[in-house]
Each structure stands twice: as structure tokens, then as C-alpha cells.
Amino acid sequence: METRAHYILIGAFMLSAAVLAIVFALWLGGSEGEFSDEYDVVFNERVSGLSEGSDVRFNGIKVGDVRSLKLAPNNPEQVIARVRVLRNTPIKEDTQAELELVGVTGLAIIQFTGGSPESLLLRDVTRQRVPRIPAKPSIVADILSGGTDIIAGAQRLLDQKNTDTLARILEDIEVLTGSLAGKEDEIGRLVDNAALISEDIVVFAESLSKTSSDLESVILSMDQVFNKDVPKSITEFDIAVADAQLLMTQLNGLLENNSEAIEAFAQQGLGEASGAIADTRRLIRTLDGILLEFERNPAKSLFGDTRPETNGN
């Protein structure tokens, strides 16, 4: 009975192990089935930090991992990373891939970005068994390529010649500071003079600002004169010229209408007018003499040469 029970126990254990193995295989198969889409990402740059098992992300979300890394058979400058992603991941014909660093650990991942809604899925438009996605240049590659240049530049900067030059500069600075150490008073006076000069500059700037304001007012006044007063004066002058022209036209008409009378006056009355003018001139001279005499001696002009008598004469 004990031997039979022992066999039953062993048989039950083996059956349980077989069931567990079948369940694990089914689970593993289902898990592998989730990652059914594969793509080859082609890099034309170094992929330092990327390794098998590295994450593959789409807009920051993990959608798969890197299965293998290899050099392109016909072009050793290219690196082909085969990745597997979750089924139905929307990798479209305009989706882009690039290398991206994770934190400061130096590890890298593959990041998928882009893909417009109207674009077709890459698997539907390619004839390749494993679709290829060219990777665009990344900042990681620039950093890695630029690191060598930075190191080379640092080495050139720290060569013996530049080191000697830097040492001489430091010595000159030390000599200069030693020379200035005993001239604190002179430096203080220099600073005070600089402060006074600054104050003078501020006063000059304020004066210049006021002058600019005054000049602006003058310009505005001149602008008003040229834009308002001058056009008004020109208009009034045009009106005066028009009136003068009208007056000349009227005088011309008057002269034409009285030409005979004017001619008769010039022949006959002009001589009589000349005599009258001469008499008038004599009268004016006489009146002028009377006025001068009156101004010199008003009493004599009014009362004659009579003088009041005095006692004793």
C-alpha cells in the first residue's frame, strides 16, 4: 500500500508540473504575441548607450524594446536596430525615429515621433518583410561628436605656450595690484572726481533735455506759422492783388471815358493850375515864417512890441 501511495503522489506531482508548463507556455506565447510587429531602425550615426533590451517609446510611452543591434552588411557606418513593438502600434509612413538619452545615466532609447492622422500605416505601404525606418540625426550624436572637439580644444588651450602666457598675465596682475596697494588715497580722489564728473554729466543731460524741449516748441511754432499763418497771408495777398487788378481795370475805364476832358485840362487848365500852385507855395512859406516867429516870441506876436513901464525910468 505504501508503494502504491508513493507512485500516486509522484504521478500527481508530474501531472501538476505538466499543467503548469502548459499554462506557462500559453502565457509566454500570449506575451510574445503582444509584441508581434517588428521594424528595423537604421542609424547613420553612433548609437552609444543603446543596447539590446533598451526601451522603444512612442511620444514618451513605452511600446516595445530593442531585440538586436548590428552593422549594415554593405555599409559599416550604418547601425540597424531591430525593434519589436506592441501589435497595432500606429507606426505610419511619416513616423520618425531618433536616439534619445535617458536622464544622466548615459543609457539611450529609441523614440518614435510624428505620424499625421491621414497617413497610411508603414506596414501597409512597404514590401519589406521587416519595414525600415531611417533615423533622423539626434542631439545625442551631436553631443558625442562634439565631445571630441571640445576635448581637442581644451588640449590646445592648455598647451605649454598658452600656459606660459597665462602665467605671465597672472604675474602682471600681481605687479599691478602691488602698485595699487599703496595708492588708496589717489584712487579715492580719482573716484571722487569721477563722481563729480558724473554729476556734471547729469546736469548737462538735464540742460540738454530742456533745450531739446524748447527747440521742439520752436519747431512746433514754426510749423504752425508755415502751415496756418503763411497760407492765410498768401490768400489775403491774392485777394489784395485781385482788388488792385480790379481797381486798375476801373481806372483804365475811367481814363478811357474821360480822355477828352483830361486832354483839355492838360492843355488849358494846367497853366492856371501851375500859377495857383506857385501862389499856394508862397502862402505856405509865409505861414511857416509866422509860425516860427510865434514859436520864438509868442508875446510879441500877440501884443506887439509894447513893454510894461518900471519905476525909476
C-alpha positions as YAML, in Angstrom:
chain: A
units: angstrom
residues:
- id: 1
  name: MET
  ca: [0.00, 0.00, 0.00]
- id: 2
  name: GLU
  ca: [2.83, 2.40, 0.81]
- id: 3
  name: THR
  ca: [4.48, 1.77, -2.57]
- id: 4
  name: ARG
  ca: [1.21, 2.41, -4.41]
- id: 5
  name: ALA
  ca: [0.62, 5.65, -2.48]
- id: 6
  name: HIS
  ca: [4.15, 6.74, -3.34]
- id: 7
  name: TYR
  ca: [3.52, 6.22, -7.06]
- id: 8
  name: ILE
  ca: [0.22, 8.10, -6.87]
- id: 9
  name: LEU
  ca: [1.98, 11.04, -5.22]
- id: 10
  name: ILE
  ca: [4.70, 11.10, -7.88]
- id: 11
  name: GLY
  ca: [2.11, 10.87, -10.66]
- id: 12
  name: ALA
  ca: [0.09, 13.76, -9.21]
- id: 13
  name: PHE
  ca: [3.24, 15.88, -8.95]
- id: 14
  name: MET
  ca: [4.23, 15.16, -12.54]
- id: 15
  name: LEU
  ca: [0.70, 15.93, -13.77]
- id: 16
  name: SER
  ca: [0.72, 19.25, -11.89]
- id: 17
  name: ALA
  ca: [4.11, 20.14, -13.32]
- id: 18
  name: ALA
  ca: [2.88, 19.36, -16.86]
- id: 19
  name: VAL
  ca: [-0.19, 21.53, -16.37]
- id: 20
  name: LEU
  ca: [1.94, 24.37, -15.06]
- id: 21
  name: ALA
  ca: [4.33, 24.02, -18.01]
- id: 22
  name: ILE
  ca: [1.41, 24.16, -20.46]
- id: 23
  name: VAL
  ca: [-0.02, 27.24, -18.71]
- id: 24
  name: PHE
  ca: [3.40, 28.95, -18.73]
- id: 25
  name: ALA
  ca: [3.86, 28.18, -22.41]
- id: 26
  name: LEU
  ca: [0.43, 29.57, -23.21]
- id: 27
  name: TRP
  ca: [1.18, 32.71, -21.17]
- id: 28
  name: LEU
  ca: [4.57, 33.13, -22.78]
- id: 29
  name: GLY
  ca: [3.03, 32.68, -26.21]
- id: 30
  name: GLY
  ca: [0.39, 35.27, -25.44]
- id: 31
  name: SER
  ca: [3.01, 37.67, -24.10]
- id: 32
  name: GLU
  ca: [5.13, 37.20, -27.22]
- id: 33
  name: GLY
  ca: [2.03, 37.73, -29.31]
- id: 34
  name: GLU
  ca: [1.58, 41.20, -27.93]
- id: 35
  name: PHE
  ca: [4.96, 42.17, -29.45]
- id: 36
  name: SER
  ca: [4.20, 40.94, -32.94]
- id: 37
  name: ASP
  ca: [5.29, 43.97, -35.03]
- id: 38
  name: GLU
  ca: [8.97, 44.31, -35.91]
- id: 39
  name: TYR
  ca: [10.83, 47.21, -37.54]
- id: 40
  name: ASP
  ca: [14.43, 47.93, -38.46]
- id: 41
  name: VAL
  ca: [15.56, 51.40, -37.38]
- id: 42
  name: VAL
  ca: [18.57, 52.49, -39.47]
- id: 43
  name: PHE
  ca: [21.06, 54.89, -37.84]
- id: 44
  name: ASN
  ca: [23.75, 56.79, -39.75]
- id: 45
  name: GLU
  ca: [25.48, 57.74, -36.51]
- id: 46
  name: ARG
  ca: [26.91, 56.22, -33.37]
- id: 47
  name: VAL
  ca: [24.40, 54.57, -31.02]
- id: 48
  name: SER
  ca: [26.41, 54.80, -27.81]
- id: 49
  name: GLY
  ca: [24.26, 53.92, -24.81]
- id: 50
  name: LEU
  ca: [21.81, 51.80, -26.85]
- id: 51
  name: SER
  ca: [21.79, 48.06, -26.18]
- id: 52
  name: GLU
  ca: [19.59, 45.00, -26.57]
- id: 53
  name: GLY
  ca: [16.59, 45.33, -24.30]
- id: 54
  name: SER
  ca: [16.59, 49.15, -24.39]
- id: 55
  name: ASP
  ca: [13.17, 50.74, -24.41]
- id: 56
  name: VAL
  ca: [11.33, 51.75, -27.55]
- id: 57
  name: ARG
  ca: [8.91, 54.59, -26.91]
- id: 58
  name: PHE
  ca: [6.29, 56.41, -28.93]
- id: 59
  name: ASN
  ca: [5.83, 60.03, -27.80]
- id: 60
  name: GLY
  ca: [7.25, 59.08, -24.40]
- id: 61
  name: ILE
  ca: [5.13, 55.91, -23.93]
- id: 62
  name: LYS
  ca: [6.89, 52.53, -23.91]
- id: 63
  name: VAL
  ca: [5.65, 50.42, -26.81]
- id: 64
  name: GLY
  ca: [8.45, 47.87, -27.15]
- id: 65
  name: ASP
  ca: [12.16, 47.12, -26.85]
- id: 66
  name: VAL
  ca: [15.32, 46.58, -28.88]
- id: 67
  name: ARG
  ca: [15.80, 42.94, -29.91]
- id: 68
  name: SER
  ca: [19.17, 43.19, -31.67]
- id: 69
  name: LEU
  ca: [21.87, 45.59, -32.89]
- id: 70
  name: LYS
  ca: [24.10, 45.02, -35.89]
- id: 71
  name: LEU
  ca: [26.12, 46.83, -38.53]
- id: 72
  name: ALA
  ca: [24.71, 47.07, -42.05]
- id: 73
  name: PRO
  ca: [26.45, 44.43, -44.23]
- id: 74
  name: ASN
  ca: [27.18, 46.81, -47.11]
- id: 75
  name: ASN
  ca: [27.79, 49.99, -45.09]
- id: 76
  name: PRO
  ca: [29.63, 49.74, -41.76]
- id: 77
  name: GLU
  ca: [28.76, 53.37, -40.98]
- id: 78
  name: GLN
  ca: [25.13, 52.31, -40.56]
- id: 79
  name: VAL
  ca: [23.70, 50.61, -37.48]
- id: 80
  name: ILE
  ca: [20.50, 48.58, -37.76]
- id: 81
  name: ALA
  ca: [18.45, 48.20, -34.60]
- id: 82
  name: ARG
  ca: [15.64, 45.65, -34.86]
- id: 83
  name: VAL
  ca: [12.83, 46.54, -32.52]
- id: 84
  name: ARG
  ca: [9.58, 44.86, -31.62]
- id: 85
  name: VAL
  ca: [6.56, 46.89, -30.65]
- id: 86
  name: LEU
  ca: [3.07, 46.19, -29.45]
- id: 87
  name: ARG
  ca: [0.60, 45.00, -32.02]
- id: 88
  name: ASN
  ca: [-1.36, 47.81, -33.74]
- id: 89
  name: THR
  ca: [1.13, 50.48, -32.68]
- id: 90
  name: PRO
  ca: [0.40, 53.30, -35.20]
- id: 91
  name: ILE
  ca: [3.78, 53.38, -36.93]
- id: 92
  name: LYS
  ca: [2.95, 55.37, -40.08]
- id: 93
  name: GLU
  ca: [4.92, 56.17, -43.22]
- id: 94
  name: ASP
  ca: [5.83, 59.63, -41.90]
- id: 95
  name: THR
  ca: [6.72, 58.46, -38.37]
- id: 96
  name: GLN
  ca: [10.27, 59.43, -37.38]
- id: 97
  name: ALA
  ca: [12.76, 57.69, -35.08]
- id: 98
  name: GLU
  ca: [15.69, 59.14, -33.17]
- id: 99
  name: LEU
  ca: [18.14, 58.24, -30.43]
- id: 100
  name: GLU
  ca: [17.42, 59.83, -27.05]
- id: 101
  name: LEU
  ca: [19.30, 59.85, -23.74]
- id: 102
  name: VAL
  ca: [17.52, 58.87, -20.52]
- id: 103
  name: GLY
  ca: [18.49, 61.08, -17.58]
- id: 104
  name: VAL
  ca: [22.19, 61.34, -16.76]
- id: 105
  name: THR
  ca: [22.92, 57.61, -16.75]
- id: 106
  name: GLY
  ca: [24.19, 57.57, -20.33]
- id: 107
  name: LEU
  ca: [21.58, 54.97, -21.37]
- id: 108
  name: ALA
  ca: [19.77, 55.59, -24.63]
- id: 109
  name: ILE
  ca: [16.39, 54.62, -26.03]
- id: 110
  name: ILE
  ca: [14.69, 54.79, -29.41]
- id: 111
  name: GLN
  ca: [11.95, 57.38, -29.59]
- id: 112
  name: PHE
  ca: [9.23, 57.35, -32.26]
- id: 113
  name: THR
  ca: [7.52, 60.67, -33.02]
- id: 114
  name: GLY
  ca: [5.16, 62.13, -35.57]
- id: 115
  name: GLY
  ca: [2.72, 60.49, -37.91]
- id: 116
  name: SER
  ca: [-0.18, 62.52, -39.27]
- id: 117
  name: PRO
  ca: [-3.73, 61.13, -38.93]
- id: 118
  name: GLU
  ca: [-4.27, 60.93, -42.70]
- id: 119
  name: SER
  ca: [-1.03, 58.98, -43.34]
- id: 120
  name: LEU
  ca: [-1.10, 55.24, -44.04]
- id: 121
  name: LEU
  ca: [0.43, 52.60, -41.79]
- id: 122
  name: LEU
  ca: [4.01, 51.75, -42.76]
- id: 123
  name: ARG
  ca: [3.29, 48.01, -42.82]
- id: 124
  name: ASP
  ca: [0.51, 48.59, -45.39]
- id: 125
  name: VAL
  ca: [2.66, 50.53, -47.89]
- id: 126
  name: THR
  ca: [6.02, 48.70, -47.72]
- id: 127
  name: ARG
  ca: [7.00, 45.48, -49.48]
- id: 128
  name: GLN
  ca: [9.75, 44.63, -46.99]
- id: 129
  name: ARG
  ca: [9.17, 41.79, -44.62]
- id: 130
  name: VAL
  ca: [10.54, 43.93, -41.82]
- id: 131
  name: PRO
  ca: [9.81, 47.61, -42.59]
- id: 132
  name: ARG
  ca: [12.74, 50.03, -42.29]
- id: 133
  name: ILE
  ca: [12.59, 53.43, -40.62]
- id: 134
  name: PRO
  ca: [15.51, 55.85, -41.25]
- id: 135
  name: ALA
  ca: [16.51, 57.56, -38.00]
- id: 136
  name: LYS
  ca: [16.94, 61.31, -38.06]
- id: 137
  name: PRO
  ca: [20.08, 62.92, -36.54]
- id: 138
  name: SER
  ca: [19.75, 63.32, -32.80]
- id: 139
  name: ILE
  ca: [21.14, 65.66, -30.18]
- id: 140
  name: VAL
  ca: [22.91, 62.67, -28.63]
- id: 141
  name: ALA
  ca: [25.06, 62.24, -31.72]
- id: 142
  name: ASP
  ca: [25.87, 65.93, -31.79]
- id: 143
  name: ILE
  ca: [26.94, 65.77, -28.15]
- id: 144
  name: LEU
  ca: [29.05, 62.68, -28.71]
- id: 145
  name: SER
  ca: [30.67, 64.09, -31.85]
- id: 146
  name: GLY
  ca: [31.17, 67.47, -30.26]
- id: 147
  name: GLY
  ca: [32.76, 65.97, -27.17]
- id: 148
  name: THR
  ca: [35.89, 65.07, -29.13]
- id: 149
  name: ASP
  ca: [36.13, 68.61, -30.49]
- id: 150
  name: ILE
  ca: [35.73, 70.03, -27.00]
- id: 151
  name: ILE
  ca: [38.50, 67.80, -25.64]
- id: 152
  name: ALA
  ca: [40.77, 68.71, -28.54]
- id: 153
  name: GLY
  ca: [40.06, 72.40, -28.00]
- id: 154
  name: ALA
  ca: [40.78, 72.06, -24.29]
- id: 155
  name: GLN
  ca: [44.08, 70.35, -25.08]
- id: 156
  name: ARG
  ca: [45.04, 73.16, -27.47]
- id: 157
  name: LEU
  ca: [44.05, 75.71, -24.85]
- id: 158
  name: LEU
  ca: [46.20, 74.07, -22.20]
- id: 159
  name: ASP
  ca: [49.33, 73.61, -24.28]
- id: 160
  name: GLN
  ca: [52.68, 74.88, -22.97]
- id: 161
  name: LYS
  ca: [52.60, 78.16, -24.91]
- id: 162
  name: ASN
  ca: [49.18, 79.19, -23.62]
- id: 163
  name: THR
  ca: [50.14, 78.06, -20.11]
- id: 164
  name: ASP
  ca: [53.21, 80.31, -20.15]
- id: 165
  name: THR
  ca: [51.14, 83.23, -21.46]
- id: 166
  name: LEU
  ca: [48.59, 82.72, -18.69]
- id: 167
  name: ALA
  ca: [51.38, 82.64, -16.10]
- id: 168
  name: ARG
  ca: [52.77, 85.97, -17.39]
- id: 169
  name: ILE
  ca: [49.29, 87.51, -17.26]
- id: 170
  name: LEU
  ca: [48.91, 86.42, -13.64]
- id: 171
  name: GLU
  ca: [52.32, 87.89, -12.81]
- id: 172
  name: ASP
  ca: [51.38, 91.21, -14.44]
- id: 173
  name: ILE
  ca: [48.14, 91.27, -12.47]
- id: 174
  name: GLU
  ca: [50.08, 90.65, -9.26]
- id: 175
  name: VAL
  ca: [52.51, 93.51, -10.06]
- id: 176
  name: LEU
  ca: [49.58, 95.82, -10.86]
- id: 177
  name: THR
  ca: [47.78, 95.01, -7.61]
- id: 178
  name: GLY
  ca: [51.05, 95.59, -5.71]
- id: 179
  name: SER
  ca: [51.45, 99.01, -7.34]
- id: 180
  name: LEU
  ca: [47.90, 99.99, -6.46]
- id: 181
  name: ALA
  ca: [48.20, 98.77, -2.88]
- id: 182
  name: GLY
  ca: [49.93, 101.97, -1.64]
- id: 183
  name: LYS
  ca: [47.79, 104.41, -3.63]
- id: 184
  name: GLU
  ca: [44.46, 104.14, -1.86]
- id: 185
  name: ASP
  ca: [44.24, 107.92, -1.34]
- id: 186
  name: GLU
  ca: [44.87, 108.69, -5.01]
- id: 187
  name: ILE
  ca: [42.36, 106.07, -6.06]
- id: 188
  name: GLY
  ca: [39.85, 107.60, -3.61]
- id: 189
  name: ARG
  ca: [40.36, 111.07, -5.12]
- id: 190
  name: LEU
  ca: [40.02, 109.61, -8.59]
- id: 191
  name: VAL
  ca: [36.73, 108.01, -7.59]
- id: 192
  name: ASP
  ca: [35.51, 111.31, -6.08]
- id: 193
  name: ASN
  ca: [36.45, 113.18, -9.26]
- id: 194
  name: ALA
  ca: [34.65, 110.60, -11.31]
- id: 195
  name: ALA
  ca: [31.57, 111.10, -9.12]
- id: 196
  name: LEU
  ca: [31.73, 114.89, -9.65]
- id: 197
  name: ILE
  ca: [32.11, 114.38, -13.37]
- id: 198
  name: SER
  ca: [29.09, 112.08, -13.31]
- id: 199
  name: GLU
  ca: [27.06, 114.78, -11.53]
- id: 200
  name: ASP
  ca: [28.14, 117.35, -14.13]
- id: 201
  name: ILE
  ca: [27.13, 114.98, -16.87]
- id: 202
  name: VAL
  ca: [23.71, 114.54, -15.25]
- id: 203
  name: VAL
  ca: [23.25, 118.34, -15.04]
- id: 204
  name: PHE
  ca: [24.35, 118.73, -18.65]
- id: 205
  name: ALA
  ca: [21.94, 115.99, -19.71]
- id: 206
  name: GLU
  ca: [19.07, 117.74, -17.91]
- id: 207
  name: SER
  ca: [20.01, 121.05, -19.57]
- id: 208
  name: LEU
  ca: [20.23, 119.34, -22.92]
- id: 209
  name: SER
  ca: [16.82, 117.80, -22.36]
- id: 210
  name: LYS
  ca: [15.33, 121.24, -21.53]
- id: 211
  name: THR
  ca: [17.00, 122.72, -24.62]
- id: 212
  name: SER
  ca: [15.57, 119.94, -26.71]
- id: 213
  name: SER
  ca: [12.10, 120.65, -25.32]
- id: 214
  name: ASP
  ca: [12.47, 124.36, -26.10]
- id: 215
  name: LEU
  ca: [13.69, 123.57, -29.60]
- id: 216
  name: GLU
  ca: [10.75, 121.27, -30.10]
- id: 217
  name: SER
  ca: [8.39, 124.09, -29.05]
- id: 218
  name: VAL
  ca: [10.06, 126.46, -31.53]
- id: 219
  name: ILE
  ca: [9.76, 123.88, -34.29]
- id: 220
  name: LEU
  ca: [6.08, 123.41, -33.46]
- id: 221
  name: SER
  ca: [5.53, 127.19, -33.56]
- id: 222
  name: MET
  ca: [7.32, 127.45, -36.92]
- id: 223
  name: ASP
  ca: [5.27, 124.57, -38.19]
- id: 224
  name: GLN
  ca: [2.11, 126.41, -37.13]
- id: 225
  name: VAL
  ca: [3.33, 129.57, -38.88]
- id: 226
  name: PHE
  ca: [4.14, 127.77, -42.11]
- id: 227
  name: ASN
  ca: [1.04, 125.61, -42.05]
- id: 228
  name: LYS
  ca: [-1.52, 128.21, -40.93]
- id: 229
  name: ASP
  ca: [-0.30, 131.82, -40.97]
- id: 230
  name: VAL
  ca: [1.68, 131.75, -44.22]
- id: 231
  name: PRO
  ca: [-1.13, 130.16, -46.27]
- id: 232
  name: LYS
  ca: [-3.54, 132.69, -44.76]
- id: 233
  name: SER
  ca: [-1.24, 135.61, -45.65]
- id: 234
  name: ILE
  ca: [-0.83, 134.25, -49.18]
- id: 235
  name: THR
  ca: [-4.59, 134.05, -49.52]
- id: 236
  name: GLU
  ca: [-5.02, 137.63, -48.29]
- id: 237
  name: PHE
  ca: [-2.24, 138.79, -50.67]
- id: 238
  name: ASP
  ca: [-4.01, 137.08, -53.56]
- id: 239
  name: ILE
  ca: [-7.23, 138.88, -52.60]
- id: 240
  name: ALA
  ca: [-5.37, 142.24, -52.44]
- id: 241
  name: VAL
  ca: [-3.81, 141.64, -55.86]
- id: 242
  name: ALA
  ca: [-7.22, 140.79, -57.26]
- id: 243
  name: ASP
  ca: [-8.64, 144.02, -55.78]
- id: 244
  name: ALA
  ca: [-5.71, 146.03, -57.23]
- id: 245
  name: GLN
  ca: [-6.29, 144.48, -60.62]
- id: 246
  name: LEU
  ca: [-9.97, 145.38, -60.38]
- id: 247
  name: LEU
  ca: [-9.06, 148.95, -59.37]
- id: 248
  name: MET
  ca: [-6.64, 149.27, -62.30]
- id: 249
  name: THR
  ca: [-9.32, 147.99, -64.63]
- id: 250
  name: GLN
  ca: [-11.75, 150.60, -63.29]
- id: 251
  name: LEU
  ca: [-9.11, 153.38, -63.61]
- id: 252
  name: ASN
  ca: [-8.37, 152.35, -67.17]
- id: 253
  name: GLY
  ca: [-12.05, 152.52, -67.96]
- id: 254
  name: LEU
  ca: [-12.36, 155.90, -66.26]
- id: 255
  name: LEU
  ca: [-9.39, 157.27, -68.20]
- id: 256
  name: GLU
  ca: [-10.77, 155.98, -71.47]
- id: 257
  name: ASN
  ca: [-14.17, 157.55, -70.77]
- id: 258
  name: ASN
  ca: [-12.71, 160.97, -69.77]
- id: 259
  name: SER
  ca: [-9.75, 161.13, -72.11]
- id: 260
  name: GLU
  ca: [-11.07, 164.29, -73.89]
- id: 261
  name: ALA
  ca: [-11.65, 166.18, -70.62]
- id: 262
  name: ILE
  ca: [-8.22, 165.19, -69.34]
- id: 263
  name: GLU
  ca: [-6.58, 166.33, -72.58]
- id: 264
  name: ALA
  ca: [-8.37, 169.72, -72.42]
- id: 265
  name: PHE
  ca: [-7.31, 170.15, -68.78]
- id: 266
  name: ALA
  ca: [-3.71, 169.37, -69.71]
- id: 267
  name: GLN
  ca: [-3.70, 171.99, -72.47]
- id: 268
  name: GLN
  ca: [-5.67, 174.87, -70.84]
- id: 269
  name: GLY
  ca: [-6.09, 174.35, -67.13]
- id: 270
  name: LEU
  ca: [-2.61, 173.07, -66.40]
- id: 271
  name: GLY
  ca: [-1.11, 176.57, -66.82]
- id: 272
  name: GLU
  ca: [-3.67, 178.09, -64.48]
- id: 273
  name: ALA
  ca: [-3.05, 175.24, -62.04]
- id: 274
  name: SER
  ca: [0.68, 175.99, -62.13]
- id: 275
  name: GLY
  ca: [0.03, 179.62, -61.07]
- id: 276
  name: ALA
  ca: [-2.27, 178.51, -58.33]
- id: 277
  name: ILE
  ca: [0.35, 176.08, -57.11]
- id: 278
  name: ALA
  ca: [3.00, 178.84, -57.04]
- id: 279
  name: ASP
  ca: [0.68, 181.15, -55.03]
- id: 280
  name: THR
  ca: [-0.01, 178.28, -52.67]
- id: 281
  name: ARG
  ca: [3.72, 177.71, -52.14]
- id: 282
  name: ARG
  ca: [4.23, 181.44, -51.28]
- id: 283
  name: LEU
  ca: [1.35, 181.29, -48.84]
- id: 284
  name: ILE
  ca: [2.81, 178.21, -47.19]
- id: 285
  name: ARG
  ca: [6.22, 179.90, -46.80]
- id: 286
  name: THR
  ca: [4.57, 182.97, -45.26]
- id: 287
  name: LEU
  ca: [2.62, 180.86, -42.80]
- id: 288
  name: ASP
  ca: [5.76, 178.94, -41.99]
- id: 289
  name: GLY
  ca: [7.60, 182.21, -41.13]
- id: 290
  name: ILE
  ca: [4.71, 183.36, -38.95]
- id: 291
  name: LEU
  ca: [4.73, 180.08, -37.06]
- id: 292
  name: LEU
  ca: [8.48, 180.25, -36.49]
- id: 293
  name: GLU
  ca: [8.19, 183.82, -35.17]
- id: 294
  name: PHE
  ca: [5.35, 182.76, -32.90]
- id: 295
  name: GLU
  ca: [7.42, 179.91, -31.51]
- id: 296
  name: ARG
  ca: [10.38, 182.28, -30.75]
- id: 297
  name: ASN
  ca: [8.31, 185.02, -29.11]
- id: 298
  name: PRO
  ca: [4.62, 184.30, -28.62]
- id: 299
  name: ALA
  ca: [4.00, 187.53, -26.61]
- id: 300
  name: LYS
  ca: [5.45, 189.77, -29.27]
- id: 301
  name: SER
  ca: [3.45, 188.00, -31.90]
- id: 302
  name: LEU
  ca: [0.21, 188.55, -29.98]
- id: 303
  name: PHE
  ca: [0.67, 192.02, -28.32]
- id: 304
  name: GLY
  ca: [3.33, 193.71, -30.45]
- id: 305
  name: ASP
  ca: [6.48, 195.44, -29.11]
- id: 306
  name: THR
  ca: [4.79, 197.03, -26.02]
- id: 307
  name: ARG
  ca: [6.71, 196.62, -22.78]
- id: 308
  name: PRO
  ca: [5.41, 197.45, -19.26]
- id: 309
  name: GLU
  ca: [6.91, 200.61, -17.62]
- id: 310
  name: THR
  ca: [9.01, 200.18, -14.50]
- id: 311
  name: ASN
  ca: [9.58, 202.63, -11.50]
- id: 312
  name: GLY
  ca: [12.60, 204.86, -11.86]
- id: 313
  name: ASN
  ca: [12.55, 205.02, -15.70]
...
